[in-house]
Amino acid sequence: MKTPARSFRSLTDLRDLTPARVGLGRTGSGMPTKALLEFTLDHARARDAVHAAFDVPALISGLNDLALQSFQVSSRAQSRKDYLRRPDLGRKLDQASQQLLLSDKGDSCQLAVVVGDGLSPAAVNAHAIQVLRSLIPRLAIDGIEITYAVVATGARVALGDEIGAVLRARMIVMLIGERPGLSASDSLGAYLTFAPRPGITDAERNCVSNIHGSGLDSDEASFRIAWLVREGLARETTGVALKDESGERTPQHIAASAIGPHKSET
């Protein structure tokens, strides 16, 4: 009986499918100079992304161009050093920011957006406004409006819980810079929380992550975020109780782009 022919793929083929460091080769007992230099460069980019300046004026201007009422707030982390060493400070508003939001809040709102620097301000500077520009018309189809947009400095994800509670928002979408990796230093994440309030856990959130040039583009990300917002508001829940089934209705152009090599980092 003839043995069926087996197909083998080379390491070169595998490298084309992922930005992960595979098949780097070696020189003696170490890695080749080219691979070492590329690793060093990506590590430097990741460090730079963490310490990049948060471009608040540009973000405020971008939000105004989208006709969103915006506020600028800060967490209790007074410096980048405090932010990195004391994550708890990044989860609470400072007193001035609390007063600002309390003085300008109106009746309860359906949806608020928080744009926070997180661990990669570079990611927020690069992608946040583009995602919102694509998201707003998708939400409008279902009659959902963003009532408030808040730009938060020194922000951790949980800062959105306090902001949402103060603004009496039914749901919060927080766009925040994700921890830089060696294959993506400018990755943006979107965290969605129904009935935000201080003290809730991550099990009560949904996350759309890996939004960057080699991951999810703004169009696909906004499609998933809009689906979660709509379903979360309708079902009055987010987190483990809300499974992301947006892929079952993924537009044809998105579905087609997902076929073949995909260089996102999971």
C-alpha positions in Angstrom: 0.0 0.0 0.0 1.4 3.3 -1.0 2.0 5.8 1.8 0.3 9.2 1.1 2.6 12.0 0.4 3.1 14.4 3.3 3.5 18.1 2.9 6.1 19.9 5.0 6.2 23.7 5.6 9.5 25.4 6.2 10.3 27.7 9.0 10.3 30.5 6.5 6.6 29.7 5.9 5.9 29.7 9.6 7.7 33.1 10.1 5.3 34.5 7.4 2.3 33.6 9.6 3.4 35.2 12.8 5.5 38.1 14.2 6.6 35.7 17.0 10.3 34.9 17.1 10.6 31.5 15.6 13.4 29.9 13.5 15.9 32.6 14.3 18.8 30.3 13.7 22.0 30.5 15.7 25.6 31.4 15.6 27.6 29.1 17.7 25.8 29.0 21.1 24.1 32.3 20.5 21.6 33.9 18.2 22.6 35.6 14.9 23.6 39.3 15.1 20.6 40.3 13.0 18.1 38.6 15.3 19.8 40.1 18.4 19.7 43.6 16.9 16.0 43.2 16.0 15.2 42.0 19.5 17.0 44.9 21.0 15.2 47.4 18.8 11.8 46.0 19.6 12.6 46.0 23.3 13.6 49.7 23.0 10.3 50.5 21.2 8.3 48.8 23.9 10.1 50.8 26.6 9.6 54.0 24.6 5.9 53.3 24.2 5.5 53.1 28.0 7.1 56.4 28.5 5.7 58.2 25.5 4.0 61.6 26.0 0.2 61.4 26.1 -1.0 63.8 23.5 -4.0 65.2 25.3 -4.5 68.4 23.2 -4.6 66.3 20.0 -7.1 63.8 21.5 -9.3 66.6 22.8 -9.2 68.2 19.3 -10.0 64.9 17.7 -13.0 64.4 20.0 -14.3 67.9 19.3 -14.0 67.2 15.6 -16.3 64.2 16.2 -18.8 66.5 18.0 -18.2 64.7 21.3 -18.5 66.7 24.6 -15.1 66.0 26.2 -13.5 66.4 29.6 -9.9 66.0 30.8 -9.3 64.2 34.1 -6.4 62.6 36.0 -6.0 59.7 38.3 -4.3 60.0 41.7 -1.0 58.9 40.1 0.8 62.3 40.0 3.8 61.1 37.8 4.6 58.3 35.4 6.8 56.8 38.1 3.9 56.7 40.6 1.7 55.2 37.8 4.1 52.3 37.2 4.9 51.6 40.8 1.4 52.1 42.3 -1.3 50.6 40.0 -3.9 51.4 42.7 -3.4 55.1 42.2 -4.3 54.8 38.5 -7.7 53.3 39.5 -9.0 56.3 41.3 -9.8 59.9 40.2 -8.0 62.8 41.9 -10.2 65.2 43.8 -10.2 67.9 41.2 -11.3 65.5 38.5 -14.1 64.1 40.7 -15.4 67.7 41.2 -15.2 68.5 37.5 -17.3 65.5 36.5 -19.8 66.0 39.3 -20.3 69.6 38.4 -20.9 68.9 34.7 -22.9 65.7 34.9 -26.5 65.7 33.8 -29.1 63.0 33.9 -28.0 59.4 33.5 -26.5 58.7 30.1 -26.6 55.6 27.9 -22.9 55.4 26.9 -19.7 57.2 27.8 -16.2 56.7 26.4 -13.0 57.1 28.3 -9.7 57.5 26.5 -6.9 56.6 28.8 -3.1 56.5 28.4 -2.6 53.1 30.0 0.7 51.4 29.5 1.2 52.6 25.9 0.2 56.2 25.4 1.7 55.8 21.9 -1.1 53.3 21.0 -3.8 55.7 22.2 -2.2 58.6 20.3 -2.1 56.5 17.1 -5.4 54.7 17.1 -8.1 56.0 19.6 -9.6 58.7 17.4 -9.6 56.5 14.3 -11.5 53.8 16.2 -14.1 56.3 17.5 -14.5 57.8 14.0 -15.4 54.3 12.7 -17.5 53.4 15.8 -19.9 56.4 16.0 -21.8 55.7 12.7 -22.1 52.0 13.6 -23.7 52.9 17.0 -25.9 55.5 15.3 -27.5 52.7 13.2 -28.9 51.3 16.5 -29.8 54.8 17.9 -26.9 54.7 20.4 -25.1 58.0 21.1 -21.9 58.7 23.1 -23.0 61.3 25.6 -19.6 62.0 27.2 -16.0 61.5 26.2 -13.3 61.7 28.9 -9.6 61.8 28.3 -7.9 60.4 31.4 -4.2 60.7 32.3 -2.5 58.1 34.5 -5.3 55.7 33.8 -5.8 52.0 34.6 -8.8 50.1 33.2 -10.7 50.3 36.5 -10.6 54.1 36.4 -13.4 53.9 34.0 -15.6 52.3 36.7 -15.4 55.4 38.8 -15.9 57.8 35.9 -18.9 55.8 34.7 -20.4 55.8 38.1 -20.0 59.6 38.5 -21.5 60.2 35.1 -24.3 57.7 35.8 -23.5 55.9 32.5 -25.3 52.7 31.7 -22.2 51.5 29.9 -18.6 52.6 29.6 -16.2 51.9 26.7 -12.6 52.5 27.7 -10.0 52.8 25.0 -6.6 52.4 26.7 -3.0 51.5 25.7 -2.1 47.9 26.3 1.1 46.6 27.8 3.7 46.8 24.9 5.0 43.5 23.6 8.0 42.8 21.5 5.9 42.4 18.4 3.5 45.2 19.0 4.4 48.3 21.1 1.3 50.3 20.0 -1.6 48.0 20.7 -4.9 49.6 21.8 -7.5 47.8 23.9 -11.3 48.5 24.4 -12.9 47.5 27.7 -16.7 47.5 27.9 -18.5 47.5 31.3 -22.2 47.6 31.9 -23.4 49.5 35.0 -19.8 50.6 35.9 -19.1 51.2 39.6 -15.9 51.0 41.7 -15.0 47.6 42.9 -16.3 45.4 40.1 -14.1 42.7 38.7 -12.7 42.0 35.2 -15.2 39.1 35.0 -17.8 41.8 34.4 -16.1 43.3 31.4 -15.6 42.5 27.8 -12.4 43.3 26.0 -11.5 43.9 22.3 -7.7 43.9 22.2 -4.9 43.9 19.8 -6.0 47.0 17.9 -3.0 48.1 15.8 -1.5 48.0 12.4 -0.7 44.3 12.3 -3.7 43.2 14.4 -7.3 44.4 14.3 -7.8 47.5 12.2 -10.1 50.2 13.3 -13.0 49.1 11.1 -13.0 45.5 12.4 -12.4 46.7 16.0 -15.3 49.2 15.8 -17.6 46.5 14.4 -16.9 44.2 17.4 -17.2 47.0 19.9 -20.5 48.2 18.4 -21.9 44.7 18.6 -20.9 44.3 22.3 -22.3 47.8 23.1 -25.6 47.0 21.5 -26.0 43.5 23.0 -24.7 44.6 26.4 -27.3 47.4 26.6 -30.1 45.1 25.4 -29.2 42.3 27.8 -28.1 44.6 30.6 -24.8 42.8 31.1 -21.2 42.5 30.1 -18.4 40.1 30.9 -18.6 36.4 31.2 -22.4 36.6 30.7 -22.0 38.2 27.3 -20.2 36.1 24.8 -18.8 37.9 21.8 -20.7 36.4 18.9 -20.1 39.3 16.5 -18.1 37.0 14.3 -21.3 35.2 13.3 -22.5 38.4 11.6 -19.1 39.6 10.5 -19.3 41.7 7.3 -18.0 39.9 4.2 -15.0 42.2 3.8 -13.9 41.5 7.4 -14.5 37.8 7.0 -12.5 37.7 3.8 -9.6 39.5 5.4 -9.4 36.9 8.2 -8.7 34.1 5.7 -5.0 33.3 5.4 -2.1 34.7 7.4 -3.0 36.9 10.3 -0.2 38.6 12.1 -2.1 39.5 15.3 -0.6 38.8 18.7 -2.8 36.8 21.1 
